[in-house]
């Protein structure tokens, strides 16, 4: 019996749309972890805002956390149900199902395949810090100028507030998901 036209969307493979029960918790936990690294990095930047000489003899350089979305692994729906190990594909071969749709909200494309965030690294900001005339400073050059770190406390405080807000948002999502899972056990 053919599927009626109004239910045609059910003909598409649904495996990429099926999410594990604890996926929301994992996404929120990855955000919490990434923001914790970001807050620790900002704290280190603030602590070294006046460090004019590091081990290599140069002024401290501001550090910035880089993040990227963590891709969702592609596992066939039947394997999830039957407990069969995931299908391993040779390089260059297409996954068993087409990718899930992306949603475009106000010009920002959000793929449905994202599975949280991961910290890809902590990199140094290569911009130069300010030169300050301090002839009596031990790190002053021949002209009496000292190169200070490229850390601006106001920028670091803004980054700290931003990461704190994102951390709180992820904590709220985690608590809400945990409460929903707990309620589902009561049903």
DRENDO-1510 file (C-alpha; in Angstrom, 1 decimal, always signed):
<recs>
REC; n; res; u; v; w
REC; 1; UNK; +0.0; +0.0; +0.0 .
REC; 2; UNK; +1.6; +3.4; -1.0 .
REC; 3; UNK; +2.1; +6.0; +1.6 .
REC; 4; UNK; -0.4; +8.9; +1.3 .
REC; 5; UNK; +1.2; +12.2; +0.0 .
REC; 6; UNK; +0.8; +14.0; +3.3 .
REC; 7; UNK; +3.0; +11.4; +5.0 .
REC; 8; UNK; +5.7; +11.4; +2.3 .
REC; 9; UNK; +8.3; +12.7; +4.7 .
REC; 10; UNK; +8.3; +9.2; +6.4 .
REC; 11; UNK; +9.8; +7.7; +3.3 .
REC; 12; UNK; +13.2; +9.3; +4.0 .
REC; 13; UNK; +15.6; +7.4; +6.2 .
REC; 14; UNK; +15.1; +8.3; +9.8 .
REC; 15; UNK; +18.3; +7.0; +11.3 .
REC; 16; UNK; +20.1; +10.4; +11.5 .
REC; 17; UNK; +17.0; +11.9; +13.2 .
REC; 18; UNK; +17.0; +9.3; +16.0 .
REC; 19; UNK; +19.0; +10.5; +18.9 .
REC; 20; UNK; +20.3; +8.5; +21.8 .
REC; 21; UNK; +18.5; +9.0; +25.1 .
REC; 22; UNK; +21.4; +10.8; +26.7 .
REC; 23; UNK; +22.6; +12.9; +23.8 .
REC; 24; UNK; +21.4; +16.1; +25.3 .
REC; 25; UNK; +23.4; +15.5; +28.5 .
REC; 26; UNK; +26.5; +14.8; +26.4 .
REC; 27; UNK; +26.1; +18.0; +24.4 .
REC; 28; UNK; +25.6; +20.1; +27.5 .
REC; 29; UNK; +28.6; +18.4; +29.2 .
REC; 30; UNK; +30.8; +19.1; +26.3 .
REC; 31; UNK; +29.8; +22.7; +26.4 .
REC; 32; UNK; +30.5; +22.8; +30.2 .
REC; 33; UNK; +34.0; +21.3; +29.7 .
REC; 34; UNK; +34.9; +23.6; +26.8 .
REC; 35; UNK; +33.8; +26.7; +28.8 .
REC; 36; UNK; +35.8; +25.6; +31.8 .
REC; 37; UNK; +38.9; +25.4; +29.7 .
REC; 38; UNK; +38.1; +28.9; +28.3 .
REC; 39; UNK; +37.6; +30.3; +31.8 .
REC; 40; UNK; +40.9; +28.8; +33.0 .
REC; 41; UNK; +42.7; +30.3; +30.0 .
REC; 42; UNK; +41.2; +33.7; +30.6 .
REC; 43; UNK; +42.3; +33.5; +34.3 .
REC; 44; UNK; +45.8; +32.6; +33.2 .
REC; 45; UNK; +45.8; +35.6; +30.8 .
REC; 46; UNK; +44.7; +37.9; +33.6 .
REC; 47; UNK; +47.3; +36.5; +36.0 .
REC; 48; UNK; +50.1; +37.2; +33.5 .
REC; 49; UNK; +48.9; +40.6; +32.3 .
REC; 50; UNK; +52.1; +42.2; +33.7 .
REC; 51; UNK; +54.6; +39.4; +32.9 .
REC; 52; UNK; +57.2; +41.0; +30.7 .
REC; 53; UNK; +59.6; +38.0; +30.6 .
REC; 54; UNK; +58.8; +34.4; +30.2 .
REC; 55; UNK; +61.1; +31.4; +30.0 .
REC; 56; UNK; +62.1; +32.3; +26.5 .
REC; 57; UNK; +62.8; +35.9; +27.3 .
REC; 58; UNK; +59.8; +37.4; +25.6 .
REC; 59; UNK; +56.7; +39.0; +27.1 .
REC; 60; UNK; +53.7; +36.8; +27.9 .
REC; 61; UNK; +51.3; +36.3; +24.9 .
REC; 62; UNK; +47.6; +36.2; +25.4 .
REC; 63; UNK; +46.2; +32.7; +24.9 .
REC; 64; UNK; +42.9; +32.0; +23.1 .
REC; 65; UNK; +40.8; +28.8; +23.2 .
REC; 66; UNK; +39.7; +27.4; +19.8 .
REC; 67; UNK; +36.7; +25.2; +19.5 .
REC; 68; UNK; +34.9; +23.2; +16.8 .
REC; 69; UNK; +31.7; +21.3; +16.6 .
REC; 70; UNK; +32.1; +17.6; +17.4 .
REC; 71; UNK; +30.6; +15.6; +14.5 .
REC; 72; UNK; +28.0; +12.9; +15.3 .
REC; 73; UNK; +29.1; +9.4; +14.4 .
REC; 74; UNK; +27.1; +7.8; +11.6 .
REC; 75; UNK; +25.7; +4.5; +12.8 .
REC; 76; UNK; +22.9; +2.7; +10.9 .
REC; 77; UNK; +19.6; +2.7; +12.8 .
REC; 78; UNK; +19.3; -1.1; +12.6 .
REC; 79; UNK; +22.7; -1.5; +14.3 .
REC; 80; UNK; +21.6; +0.7; +17.2 .
REC; 81; UNK; +18.5; -1.4; +17.7 .
REC; 82; UNK; +20.1; -4.8; +17.4 .
REC; 83; UNK; +23.2; -3.9; +19.3 .
REC; 84; UNK; +25.4; -4.7; +16.3 .
REC; 85; UNK; +28.7; -2.9; +16.2 .
REC; 86; UNK; +28.7; +0.2; +14.1 .
REC; 87; UNK; +29.5; -0.2; +10.4 .
REC; 88; UNK; +33.1; +0.8; +9.6 .
REC; 89; UNK; +33.4; +2.4; +6.2 .
REC; 90; UNK; +36.6; +2.5; +4.1 .
REC; 91; UNK; +37.9; +6.1; +3.5 .
REC; 92; UNK; +36.0; +7.9; +0.8 .
REC; 93; UNK; +32.9; +5.7; +0.9 .
REC; 94; UNK; +29.6; +7.4; +1.6 .
REC; 95; UNK; +27.8; +6.7; +4.9 .
REC; 96; UNK; +24.8; +4.4; +4.9 .
REC; 97; UNK; +22.3; +7.3; +5.2 .
REC; 98; UNK; +22.3; +10.8; +3.7 .
REC; 99; UNK; +23.2; +13.5; +6.2 .
REC; 100; UNK; +20.5; +15.0; +8.3 .
REC; 101; UNK; +19.1; +18.4; +7.2 .
REC; 102; UNK; +20.6; +21.7; +8.3 .
REC; 103; UNK; +18.5; +24.5; +9.7 .
REC; 104; UNK; +19.0; +28.1; +8.7 .
REC; 105; UNK; +18.1; +30.5; +11.5 .
REC; 106; UNK; +18.8; +34.2; +10.8 .
REC; 107; UNK; +21.6; +33.4; +8.3 .
REC; 108; UNK; +23.4; +30.9; +10.6 .
REC; 109; UNK; +23.4; +27.3; +9.4 .
REC; 110; UNK; +23.1; +24.8; +12.2 .
REC; 111; UNK; +23.7; +21.2; +11.1 .
REC; 112; UNK; +21.6; +18.6; +12.8 .
REC; 113; UNK; +24.7; +16.3; +12.9 .
REC; 114; UNK; +26.5; +18.3; +15.6 .
REC; 115; UNK; +27.2; +16.4; +18.8 .
REC; 116; UNK; +28.5; +19.1; +21.1 .
REC; 117; UNK; +31.7; +21.0; +21.0 .
REC; 118; UNK; +35.3; +20.1; +21.5 .
REC; 119; UNK; +38.4; +22.2; +22.3 .
REC; 120; UNK; +40.7; +22.0; +19.4 .
REC; 121; UNK; +43.5; +23.9; +21.0 .
REC; 122; UNK; +44.8; +26.8; +23.0 .
REC; 123; UNK; +46.7; +29.2; +20.7 .
REC; 124; UNK; +48.8; +32.3; +21.3 .
REC; 125; UNK; +47.6; +35.7; +20.0 .
REC; 126; UNK; +50.5; +36.8; +17.9 .
REC; 127; UNK; +49.7; +40.6; +18.1 .
REC; 128; UNK; +52.3; +42.8; +19.8 .
REC; 129; UNK; +51.7; +44.2; +23.3 .
REC; 130; UNK; +52.2; +47.9; +24.0 .
REC; 131; UNK; +55.6; +49.5; +24.4 .
REC; 132; UNK; +55.9; +51.5; +27.6 .
REC; 133; UNK; +58.7; +53.9; +28.4 .
REC; 134; UNK; +60.2; +52.7; +31.7 .
REC; 135; UNK; +63.9; +53.2; +31.7 .
REC; 136; UNK; +64.4; +51.7; +35.2 .
REC; 137; UNK; +62.6; +48.5; +34.4 .
REC; 138; UNK; +64.9; +45.4; +34.3 .
REC; 139; UNK; +63.4; +44.4; +30.9 .
REC; 140; UNK; +63.8; +47.8; +29.3 .
REC; 141; UNK; +65.6; +47.9; +25.9 .
REC; 142; UNK; +68.4; +50.3; +25.1 .
REC; 143; UNK; +65.9; +53.2; +24.5 .
REC; 144; UNK; +64.2; +52.6; +27.9 .
REC; 145; UNK; +61.0; +50.9; +26.4 .
REC; 146; UNK; +59.5; +47.8; +27.9 .
REC; 147; UNK; +57.3; +45.5; +25.8 .
REC; 148; UNK; +54.3; +44.4; +27.9 .
REC; 149; UNK; +52.0; +41.5; +27.2 .
REC; 150; UNK; +49.2; +41.8; +24.7 .
REC; 151; UNK; +46.6; +41.2; +27.4 .
REC; 152; UNK; +43.9; +43.8; +27.9 .
REC; 153; UNK; +42.1; +43.3; +31.2 .
REC; 154; UNK; +38.8; +44.7; +29.9 .
REC; 155; UNK; +38.8; +42.2; +26.9 .
REC; 156; UNK; +39.6; +39.4; +29.3 .
REC; 157; UNK; +36.8; +40.3; +31.6 .
REC; 158; UNK; +34.3; +40.4; +28.7 .
REC; 159; UNK; +35.5; +37.0; +27.6 .
REC; 160; UNK; +35.2; +35.7; +31.2 .
REC; 161; UNK; +31.7; +37.0; +31.5 .
REC; 162; UNK; +30.8; +35.5; +28.1 .
REC; 163; UNK; +32.2; +32.1; +29.0 .
REC; 164; UNK; +30.5; +32.2; +32.4 .
REC; 165; UNK; +27.1; +32.9; +30.7 .
REC; 166; UNK; +27.6; +30.1; +28.2 .
REC; 167; UNK; +28.6; +27.8; +31.1 .
REC; 168; UNK; +25.5; +28.7; +33.0 .
REC; 169; UNK; +23.3; +28.1; +29.9 .
REC; 170; UNK; +24.9; +24.6; +29.4 .
REC; 171; UNK; +24.4; +23.8; +33.1 .
REC; 172; UNK; +20.7; +24.8; +32.8 .
REC; 173; UNK; +20.3; +22.6; +29.8 .
REC; 174; UNK; +22.0; +19.7; +31.6 .
REC; 175; UNK; +19.7; +20.1; +34.7 .
REC; 176; UNK; +16.6; +20.3; +32.5 .
REC; 177; UNK; +17.6; +17.2; +30.5 .
REC; 178; UNK; +18.4; +15.4; +33.7 .
REC; 179; UNK; +15.0; +16.3; +35.2 .
REC; 180; UNK; +13.2; +15.2; +32.0 .
REC; 181; UNK; +15.0; +11.8; +32.1 .
REC; 182; UNK; +14.1; +11.4; +35.8 .
REC; 183; UNK; +10.5; +12.2; +35.0 .
REC; 184; UNK; +10.4; +9.7; +32.2 .
REC; 185; UNK; +11.4; +7.0; +34.7 .
REC; 186; UNK; +8.2; +7.8; +36.7 .
REC; 187; UNK; +6.0; +7.2; +33.7 .
</recs>
